[in-house]
Amino acid sequence: MVLYDKNGLFLGLGNQELSLLGYEDMEDFCNYHNDFADLFVNKPGFIVKFKNFSWIDYALHSGTPSKRVLS
């Protein structure tokens, strides 16, 4: 599970997700990243970690039919 608060602030990842991504725990993950979206690759046609708004808001409210992430 990937957890964000109601304001789009990253809270953490579940143990299974951390393991799948190759991290021991949240401390290990946070040594390299501040947000789950830091793992997103910036490529046309995919959701990225936007500078001016939340990627979650974009996915929920943009109306874009393709809501894909490349990591």
DRENSEDREN-47852 format. One record per atom (N, C-alpha, C, O): x, y, z; atom name. Coordinates in Angstrom, 3 decimals, padded with zeros to 6 digits. Layout:
<recs>
       c1       c2       c3 atome
        X        Y        Z    CA
...
</recs>
This chain:
<recs>
       c1       c2       c3 atome
  000.835 -001.155  000.000     N
  000.000  000.000  000.000    CA
  000.896  001.240  000.000     C
  001.956  001.262  000.626     O
  000.451  002.248 -000.705     N
  001.131  003.537 -000.760    CA
  000.233  004.522 -000.033     C
 -000.941  004.658 -000.377     O
  000.769  005.215  000.972     N
 -000.058  006.083  001.807    CA
  000.285  007.558  001.631     C
  001.447  007.961  001.679     O
 -000.768  008.348  001.426     N
 -000.686  009.809  001.373    CA
 -001.769  010.360  002.287     C
 -002.790  009.706  002.502     O
 -001.558  011.557  002.830     N
 -002.610  012.170  003.628    CA
 -003.575  012.914  002.700     C
 -003.379  012.929  001.484     O
 -004.612  013.529  003.268     N
 -005.640  014.191  002.459    CA
 -005.107  015.394  001.687     C
 -005.761  015.870  000.759     O
 -003.937  015.887  002.057     N
 -003.329  017.020  001.358    CA
 -002.290  016.583  000.327     C
 -001.608  017.420 -000.263     O
 -002.172  015.284  000.114     N
 -001.230  014.766 -000.866    CA
  000.184  014.617 -000.357     C
  001.111  014.456 -001.150     O
  000.369  014.668  000.954     N
  001.696  014.502  001.552    CA
  001.989  013.013  001.708     C
  001.194  012.273  002.288     O
  003.123  012.583  001.193     N
  003.522  011.175  001.270    CA
  003.752  010.764  002.715     C
  004.477  011.432  003.453     O
  003.130  009.655  003.116     N
  003.266  009.145  004.481    CA
  004.131  007.896  004.561     C
  004.872  007.714  005.527     O
  004.041  007.035  003.553     N
  004.836  005.823  003.614    CA
  004.365  004.746  002.663     C
  003.409  004.915  001.906     O
  005.077  003.625  002.732     N
  004.791  002.437  001.927    CA
  004.642  001.235  002.842     C
  005.222  001.192  003.927     O
  003.866  000.267  002.398     N
  003.741 -000.972  003.136    CA
  005.002 -001.812  003.000     C
  005.794 -001.607  002.080     O
  005.185 -002.738  003.897     N
  006.369 -003.603  003.887    CA
  006.500 -004.403  002.602     C
  007.607 -004.592  002.098     O
  005.390 -004.868  002.073     N
  005.426 -005.649  000.833    CA
  005.915 -004.782 -000.328     C
  006.713 -005.241 -001.145     O
  005.447 -003.540 -000.409     N
  005.869 -002.631 -001.474    CA
  007.346 -002.258 -001.334     C
  008.080 -002.196 -002.321     O
  007.763 -002.013 -000.100     N
  009.169 -001.711  000.144    CA
  010.060 -002.858 -000.297     C
  011.083 -002.639 -000.946     O
  009.681 -004.071  000.048     N
  010.442 -005.254 -000.337    CA
  010.472 -005.419 -001.855     C
  011.522 -005.711 -002.428     O
  009.334 -005.236 -002.502     N
  009.246 -005.343 -003.955    CA
  010.173 -004.345 -004.644     C
  010.760 -004.647 -005.684     O
  010.301 -003.157 -004.060     N
  011.157 -002.113 -004.622    CA
  012.624 -002.254 -004.214     C
  013.483 -001.522 -004.705     O
  012.906 -003.201 -003.311     N
  014.283 -003.473 -002.921    CA
  014.781 -002.696 -001.715     C
  015.989 -002.546 -001.536     O
  013.865 -002.196 -000.876     N
  014.243 -001.453  000.330    CA
  013.909 -002.277  001.565     C
  012.911 -002.996  001.593     O
  014.757 -002.166  002.587     N
  014.530 -002.911  003.827    CA
  013.349 -002.371  004.620     C
  012.545 -003.136  005.152     O
  013.248 -001.037  004.696     N
  012.203 -000.393  005.488    CA
  012.065  001.061  005.021     C
  012.732  001.479  004.075     O
  011.204  001.820  005.682     N
  010.970  003.220  005.282    CA
  012.223  004.063  005.468     C
  012.466  004.981  004.685     O
  013.003  003.778  006.465     N
  014.234  004.541  006.668    CA
  015.172  004.358  005.467     C
  015.764  005.320  004.979     O
  015.294  003.134  005.010     N
  016.122  002.849  003.841    CA
  015.571  003.582  002.616     C
  016.333  004.205  001.875     O
  014.261  003.514  002.398     N
  013.633  004.208  001.276    CA
  013.900  005.712  001.356     C
  014.249  006.334  000.353     O
  013.739  006.292  002.536     N
  013.897  007.739  002.724    CA
  015.345  008.204  002.604     C
  015.596  009.402  002.474     O
  016.289  007.287  002.646     N
  017.682  007.648  002.381    CA
  017.883  008.045  000.924     C
  018.841  008.745  000.595     O
  016.984  007.602  000.053     N
  017.105  007.848 -001.380    CA
  015.986  008.713 -001.958     C
  016.185  009.390 -002.966     O
  014.818  008.694 -001.330     N
  013.643  009.366 -001.891    CA
  012.856  010.080 -000.793     C
  012.872  009.675  000.369     O
  012.167  011.151 -001.189     N
  011.272  011.870 -000.274    CA
  009.817  011.510 -000.509     C
  008.962  011.776  000.336     O
  009.537  010.908 -001.650     N
  008.160  010.659 -002.062    CA
  008.150  009.439 -002.979     C
  009.108  009.205 -003.716     O
  007.093  008.679 -002.935     N
  006.930  007.543 -003.833    CA
  007.019  008.006 -005.286     C
  007.566  007.300 -006.133     O
  006.482  009.189 -005.573     N
  006.480  009.721 -006.942    CA
  007.884  010.051 -007.446     C
  008.061  010.277 -008.643     O
  008.880  010.085 -006.571     N
  010.268  010.277 -007.015    CA
  010.712  009.128 -007.920     C
  011.674  009.264 -008.677     O
  010.013  008.006 -007.840     N
  010.347  006.836 -008.653    CA
  009.782  006.927 -010.070     C
  010.154  006.127 -010.928     O
  008.894  007.880 -010.330     N
  008.255  008.004 -011.637    CA
  009.247  008.545 -012.661     C
  009.977  009.496 -012.382     O
  009.273  007.938 -013.842     N
  010.130  008.378 -014.933    CA
  009.374  009.428 -015.749     C
  008.208  009.236 -016.093     O
  010.043  010.531 -016.051     N
  009.431  011.613 -016.816    CA
  009.499  011.277 -018.304     C
  010.543  011.406 -018.944     O
  008.353  010.843 -018.837     N
  008.263  010.478 -020.246    CA
  006.882  010.895 -020.749     C
  005.888  010.685 -020.054     O
  006.805  011.479 -021.942     N
  005.510  011.909 -022.478    CA
  004.470  010.784 -022.447     C
  004.763  009.638 -022.787     O
  003.264  011.134 -022.035     N
  002.169  010.177 -021.975    CA
  002.027  009.470 -020.638     C
  001.110  008.671 -020.450     O
  002.937  009.761 -019.702     N
  002.892  009.124 -018.391    CA
  002.786  010.181 -017.299     C
  003.242  011.311 -017.475     O
  002.192  009.817 -016.183     N
  002.103  010.707 -015.026    CA
  003.490  010.811 -014.401     C
  004.208  009.817 -014.290     O
  003.856  012.015 -013.997     N
  005.147  012.262 -013.350    CA
  004.901  012.994 -012.033     C
  003.765  013.336 -011.704     O
  005.955  013.227 -011.300     N
  005.857  014.046 -010.090    CA
  005.906  015.508 -010.548     C
  006.973  016.066 -010.805     O
  004.727  016.101 -010.637     N
  004.612  017.470 -011.106    CA
  005.117  018.442 -010.053     C
  005.055  018.150 -008.858     O
  005.615  019.592 -010.484     N
  006.127  020.592 -009.553    CA
  005.029  021.439 -008.927     C
  005.146  021.843 -007.770     O
  003.959  021.716 -009.675     N
  002.952  022.674 -009.219    CA
  001.670  022.063 -008.663     C
  000.826  022.779 -008.124     O
  001.520  020.759 -008.789     N
  000.313  020.118 -008.262    CA
  000.582  018.635 -008.044     C
  001.554  018.080 -008.557     O
 -000.276  018.027 -007.295     N
 -000.129  016.628 -006.914    CA
 -000.427  015.689 -008.081     C
 -001.395  015.878 -008.817     O
  000.410  014.694 -008.232     N
  000.155  013.684 -009.260    CA
 -001.146  012.942 -008.961     C
 -001.816  012.466 -009.878     O
 -001.501  012.843 -007.690     N
 -002.745  012.173 -007.302    CA
 -003.950  012.978 -007.777     C
 -004.900  012.414 -008.322     O
 -003.915  014.297 -007.572     N
 -005.002  015.157 -008.066    CA
 -005.125  015.052 -009.578     C
 -006.231  015.007 -010.117     O
 -003.996  015.013 -010.254     N
 -004.013  014.865 -011.709    CA
 -004.695  013.555 -012.100     C
 -005.563  013.542 -012.973     O
 -004.310  012.468 -011.465     N
 -004.882  011.163 -011.787    CA
 -006.382  011.112 -011.501     C
 -007.138  010.482 -012.240     O
 -006.806  011.776 -010.431     N
 -008.213  011.739 -010.039    CA
 -009.096  012.695 -010.831     C
 -010.257  012.381 -011.094     O
 -008.570  013.851 -011.215     N
 -009.429  014.920 -011.725    CA
 -009.095  015.432 -013.125     C
 -009.787  016.325 -013.615     O
 -008.082  014.913 -013.777     N
 -007.664  015.482 -015.058    CA
 -008.592  015.141 -016.215     C
 -008.666  015.891 -017.188     O
 -009.293  014.032 -016.124     N
 -010.135  013.606 -017.240    CA
 -009.345  012.906 -018.336     C
 -009.918  012.475 -019.336     O
 -008.045  012.790 -018.156     N
 -007.199  012.098 -019.124    CA
 -007.520  010.607 -019.093     C
 -007.518  009.998 -018.023     O
 -007.794  010.016 -020.246     N
 -008.152  008.580 -020.250    CA
 -006.986  007.671 -019.861     C
 -007.206  006.607 -019.282     O
 -005.755  008.071 -020.169     N
 -004.592  007.244 -019.857    CA
 -003.927  007.753 -018.590     C
 -003.366  008.848 -018.567     O
 -003.994  006.956 -017.547     N
 -003.403  007.329 -016.253    CA
 -002.326  006.310 -015.908     C
 -002.495  005.468 -015.025     O
 -001.224  006.410 -016.623     N
 -000.153  005.429 -016.461    CA
  001.068  006.098 -015.833     C
  001.304  007.295 -015.995     O
  001.831  005.282 -015.113     N
  003.083  005.723 -014.491    CA
  004.181  004.794 -014.982     C
  003.987  003.583 -015.087     O
  005.323  005.369 -015.278     N
  006.491  004.588 -015.664    CA
  007.521  004.763 -014.559     C
  007.877  005.888 -014.209     O
  008.000  003.647 -014.008     N
  009.008  003.746 -012.945    CA
  010.169  002.830 -013.216     C
  011.113  002.780 -012.427     O
</recs>
